[in-house]
Every structure is written in C-alpha cells, then in structure tokens.
Amino acid sequence: MYSTVSLKSVLFVMLLLGTAQISFGQNYSVDLTDASYNIAYGKAAYQSSTSGEGYPSRAVDGDTYGKWSANSVTHTAKEANPWWEVDLGSQHDITGLDIHNRTDCCQERFNNIVVYIKKDINDPGTRLTANALTLRDLQFDKVHVKAKHQGRYIRIVRQSDQPVYLSLAEVVVYGERAKWAEGSSDKLSAEIVNKADCSGSRVFPDPISAASYKNIWRINVAGTVERSTNRGGTFHPVKDDRSMTQISAVNDKVAWALKGETIFRTLDGGNTWTQTTGYGTSISAVSADVAWVVNGNSRAIWRTSDGGKTWEQIQGGAQSVSAPFENFAWVVNDGRLWFTKDGGKNWELKNNNIKSVSAISGAYAWCIDNNNNVVYTLDYGKTWTKDPKNQFYYYVECTQGSEAIAINHCGDLVLLSANR
Ligand SMILES: [Ca+2]
C-alpha cells in the first residue's frame, strides 16, 4: 500500500497545492471496519453515476485494495465533473481523510480532484483543497487530506468539463461525532447558533420557519418579520414586516403568514405582502399556491391550491398543522398527533403527547411534547426519540430530515441534529 512517489514529485505537488495539506504513505495497523476509527465505514454513499457495478458503497467497504477485479473500487460513467459523496449520518468534527486510488490501471484518472465538507445535502460545502489536487503522472496509491471542519457529507469531485471517469478504491475518514452544546447527547447534537440574553420571561407564539437549512424566517420579540440566510446567525427585517403573528416559509422568496387570523402571502421575500381570502390560527405553506390552515376555535382545517383565492375544507379537526406536501399533513388536536397522506380522507394517530409539530415529509417530523421537550421521528412516526437531556424548548422547526432548529428556554436559536 506504500506509494512510490519521488521527492521531486512531492515538491511539485506541494507547489501546485498552495495551502492544501496533503501527504502520502503510511500503512494501517488498525481495522478500517472499526467505525470508531474510520467514521465513513459502512455509511451511505452516493455518486453522480455508476458503471460496471462500481457502486459508491465500494469506497466505504473497509477494503483499500485497489485492483478492479476485487470488486472494491467505485466507477462512475464517463461524464463532466463526476462526483462521489458519503453521508456520515450526523454532524462530525472531521480531522482528515485518506483517499485510495485504483491501482491496476487508470491512476491518471485521479486528477483535478477537489474535496468538499458539507453541513447538509444542499450546502455547496467548504473546499478542503485550496487548488485542484493535480496528481497526474504521480501514480500514487493513497493521498491524505487534512481537515479541521465540521460537517455531515464529504464530496469528492473530479473537475472536468470533458467527460471523464472517477474511480475510488476507498475513502477513510477520521474524526468524531460533533459534541456541540451543553444540551448535546448521543441521540441529539445541539448547537446554539444565535444567543439570546436569557432574561425575563419571553413569549414565542410560533416565531420561526425554516425554508431550508440556511434560510430561516422569524418573527422577533418586537413582532417584526426577519430573515436569515446564514443558519440563523444574523437576521435582517423584511421591507414590509406588518407585525405578523405566525409565519410559514417556502423558500427565500415565498412565505405565508398570519396577522391575527388574517392570512397574508409574499412572493418577493417580504417586500410586499398580499392579503388572501382565508382566516386561521395556524398555517403551513407548501408552495406559492398551496397552503393548509387550521382554525383553532372551530378546529376546521382548510387548504388552498390557488394561492389563497379559494379554500377547500378538509375532513377532520385540528388546532395546528404542518403540511409538507399538498396531500400530506401532520396535525395536532388536543395533544394528539395525526397524519394524513391522502388530503384528509384518512387520518392515522401517531403520538398521544404532542403540543406542536413541524415536518418536511411523511417520514420526518419534529415535535414539542406536552412537557416542552423535543421528540422526533425519522420513520413515519413508528418510533419516536425524545431529547435525553429533557431540555426545555418553546418551539422546534424541521429544516431537513434529521435536523431542526429550535428555540430554548432562553430564546436561543439552537440547531438540533439527530444522531444515527
Ligand atoms: Ca473499497
């Protein structure tokens, strides 16, 4: 497994790489299928395409052997910018990775390689290699890339405008599961992304809505609508804030909001709000056209599919709603959590002890229970995991499947990540 690189070649590469820190060599004296050592082992892997049964999982099977015939090397189709990616399953503090090349031929395919560490699936990522790793002519077996980054996904890209292949024998990743804040546990990592002063008693009616991991809308304590595009680190008021009381965002442009029981919608990031014809006490936006609304007094559930011009009453009753899709909705009624996947024709009871719910699909839902603890499901409500630390949270909002943003007893914005 030793690489046969000349000193001259190494110096050449270091010049090319600038600040990128890589090195070659070193054998393993440990078991690469030990997940406490190799955090990528057995994790879900993906790639831009697959050819010749060169599945992405072959780069996380714990076997660094590089000969194609041994069925442990990945292979994409010939395409521009082929990539490979591993999902570590939760946020990790990553300290480095070893990339093992195919060895029976084709080592020149490992050139113009760039490594990214990504916080979430849509994050463009932090580029680890300052310059493209240009290793043509080096005929190496293994390269080590140093890191000091937190993330969940590692993506390896072969940069090329022309169609090319990407093959990897193994990607060994070093690091440990992120231990963020005091409230973190084995089940749940917690990171305070925006600290409040934690003084006095605060009331948060329903103040945040996450359109994505990075894109968060909220109503601040003064009643102003604000937006953040950096995971809640900083917020800026929208132009036309209207002192809304609840907000449900679709993306950075589209959001629906309540002012009292009146429903408004914006299509331009809060520069202008237009009143719709509906009324309610809990709203959940699906798109610019589709939203679900609940009237907590009558328990009536309504849905619009035309941007709020007309509303159709849905069978059932609820006090609050979170609807990820036009026909999918989770609702809370008298402390019970129900789910429909057919527009309200049928409802399934999912939990008996829930105060509020936020969901981005049928599978993933995050809730506040009646003791103000966070509970979540990642499997359609079959099993629930409760925050083992029993932290007090006012509110939780799902940002992507296994992650959510919450408001704790101090009013801090806390990023929660379910560890798997
Ligand atoms: Ca392998």
Residues whose N, C-alpha, C, O or C-beta is under 5 A from the ligand:
A	BS01	CA	R58 A59 D61 D63 T64 S72 V73 A169 E170
